[in-house]
């Protein structure tokens, strides 16, 4: 199999983001950026497929500013084979991302595209499914287990209330949930080796996709702060207050 | 103006999240129709027809729809989509699975996890795990929206809509159902429970969750967990409350041995009353708790159960 893994560069998950005072967005100046954690899981899954002899080649794609190249290098250092960097400074919505990816799929002909289920910046949870629809491919989303079968893949999915397993014929889309695997750290020799792996430089124009956003950002604001309450001295006091003050018992 | 709401259900009964989506649809305005895609789901359609403000219910049935396969639901929704100004579904794992496919096929950008409807084209949605709220104005002709069920009131009964049967079209892409493992529990579902009691890493192990279960059974509460407790293998993932798990907003949320990572707070901070029991008085959970108790949970929780018994629980 050939595997395509799209990855996104996002604010590191340990950073507490701050809303800009003018409410135009969140402050990204001098903030640590990393590969989206769900994308890391996608890269790891592809590498495990290769290590099991199920996949021959792993191609990593990132659509974003110059810095996204670092994210691709991270994936290459983990074990992906080559990269495609579609450079743009624009904010690209999942629909436009899916359209660019659909064009890349047409050129690269992968058997499976593995994506993170959502990016931890916009939390949209949409790109994989949108790509599936544009390509007319089946999908196994929110995967906690992926197994190769004769006809395709069996994907065990994290759903409300438990797990569901679906069988999908190839070519197909898989999106990753947290428990699918634990991504590896790249070793120093592999980081050095990754510097020589090829990255194709592309632009959105190469794919003829209109990036104009469909959603205009009116404002970005702080969520209402919840006020901390009081400390109670004992369990009896707690139960008394829940019953007589809060009225929830 | 007309809006189509895709019902959330288990083929037997309507999930309450559907009523939240109906409320969101009512805020957008116009007629409201409901699509029930399932198998043997006539009772669900009848229930949906009674929701106040609903003009029409459509019922489409097939095996694939019964198993909620995304490609099948996508094809069914698209077969009736023309003429609607808005298409809404609860932001459940089912809604999140097929709605982006519908949006892509209609060439519109999905507006996911909407927490407020400002007008027919302007919506609020959380980003960065709820650390910021983004208000967006959609320029697309059709608004395709998933709705966070906990932030909208549940539309009540009072309607008497007609129920029409549709034939389920064939999906172009096909996945097929293999198996399902749903947690069996007599306790209410996390998303719908009026009281939730959750345990964190402080629980120490999975067996210790038994003390929370005892309290839950007294109160008719659901049992949840923080991601730390899930990652440590104490309880299954579907217990998880937080950014990457369930978002809940019960009347009473009791956090036991949970420090209160941002990730967890994102999933429960809209609860009406929050109680935190933790031995670390510096734990961030206390900054959002209405009532905090600094105590050893292994003493406090059984004592809490005894106090409840005194009240007749």
Interface residues (C-beta under 8 A of the other chain):
Chain A: X11 X16 X17 X19 X26 X93 X94 X95 X98 X120 X121 X122 X123 X124 X125 X126 X127 X128 X129 X130 X131 X132 X133 X134 X136 X137 X138 X139 X140 X141 X142 X144 X154 X157 X158 X159 X160 X161 X162 X163 X164 X165 X166 X167 X168 X169 X172 X177 X178 X179 X213 X214 X215 X216 X217 X218 X219 X220 X221 X222 X223 X226 X228 X229 X230 X231 X232 X234 X235 X236 X238 X239 X241 X242 X243 X246 X248 X249
Chain B: X67 X68 X69 X70 X71 X74 X92 X93 X94 X96 X97 X98 X99 X100 X101 X102 X103 X104 X105 X107 X108 X109 X110 X111 X112 X113 X122 X125 X126 X127 X128 X129 X130 X131 X132 X133 X134 X135 X136 X137 X138 X139 X140 X172 X173 X174 X175 X176 X177 X178 X179 X180 X181 X182 X183 X189 X191 X195 X219 X236 X237 X238 X243 X244 X246 X251 X252 X262 X269 X272 X273 X274 X275 X281 X286 X287 X288 X289 X290 X291 X292 X293 X294 X295 X300 X303 X304 X307 X308 X311 X313
